[in-house]
Amino acid sequence: MAMSKKSLFEPSEIELSMVCKALGHPARIKIIKILLAKNDQTCQEIVDKLPLSQSTVSQHLSELRNAQLIKGKNHKTSVIYSVDKDFLARSQKMLSELFYAHIFNVKQTTLF
């Protein structure tokens, strides 16, 4: 039976890599900015602010949701999207902990 290479890494490292992967596309960064400016928007409201098709925006929203950066709640026939500010803060903390030691030349702390 093959062993997953992910098992060689800490859960916090895997989680941070998922966040970074989700933010690895400029459209997803723009979607986060749109939702930070005005939370609780439908896919169509986000589409109206981007030069992308509805299906493309839906795919990007799905990636952001899988990485837990945004949440979606069903409302009638739509999904209302919002930034998961708690998870966003946690992600910011993970990135800060990763880079802080190298920037300030101090002993690296563990994630979480």
URWORA-V610363 format. One record per residue. N is the residue number from 1. RES is the residue in one letter. PSI is psi in radians with two decimals (NA if undefined). Layout:
BEGIN
n={N,N}
res={RES,RES}
psi={PSI,PSI}
END
This chain:
BEGIN
n={1,2,3,4,5,6,7,8,9,10,11,12,13,14,15,16,17,18,19,20,21,22,23,24,25,26,27,28,29,30,31,32,33,34,35,36,37,38,39,40,41,42,43,44,45,46,47,48,49,50,51,52,53,54,55,56,57,58,59,60,61,62,63,64,65,66,67,68,69,70,71,72,73,74,75,76,77,78,79,80,81,82,83,84,85,86,87,88,89,90,91,92,93,94,95,96,97,98,99,100,101,102,103,104,105,106,107,108,109,110,111,112}
res={M,A,M,S,K,K,S,L,F,E,P,S,E,I,E,L,S,M,V,C,K,A,L,G,H,P,A,R,I,K,I,I,K,I,L,L,A,K,N,D,Q,T,C,Q,E,I,V,D,K,L,P,L,S,Q,S,T,V,S,Q,H,L,S,E,L,R,N,A,Q,L,I,K,G,K,N,H,K,T,S,V,I,Y,S,V,D,K,D,F,L,A,R,S,Q,K,M,L,S,E,L,F,Y,A,H,I,F,N,V,K,Q,T,T,L,F}
psi={2.30,2.49,2.36,2.34,-0.40,-0.45,-0.20,-0.12,2.75,2.58,-0.64,-0.58,-0.68,-0.77,-0.79,-0.66,-0.60,-0.69,-0.82,-0.70,-0.74,-0.56,0.10,0.29,2.32,-0.53,-0.65,-0.63,-0.75,-0.70,-0.74,-0.78,-0.73,-0.78,-0.52,-0.59,-0.67,1.78,2.94,1.26,2.60,2.92,-0.76,-0.67,-0.64,-0.74,-0.70,-0.33,0.00,2.66,0.76,2.73,2.84,-0.72,-0.64,-0.77,-0.71,-0.72,-0.73,-0.69,-0.68,-0.76,-0.77,-0.63,-0.74,-0.56,-0.01,0.24,-0.48,2.80,2.73,2.35,2.38,2.36,1.87,-2.03,0.14,2.94,2.28,2.13,2.52,2.74,2.38,1.60,-0.55,-0.79,-0.61,-0.73,-0.70,-0.71,-0.73,-0.71,-0.74,-0.76,-0.71,-0.76,-0.61,-0.80,-0.38,-0.83,-0.64,-0.56,-0.76,0.11,0.82,2.90,2.29,2.38,2.85,2.65,2.35,NA}
END
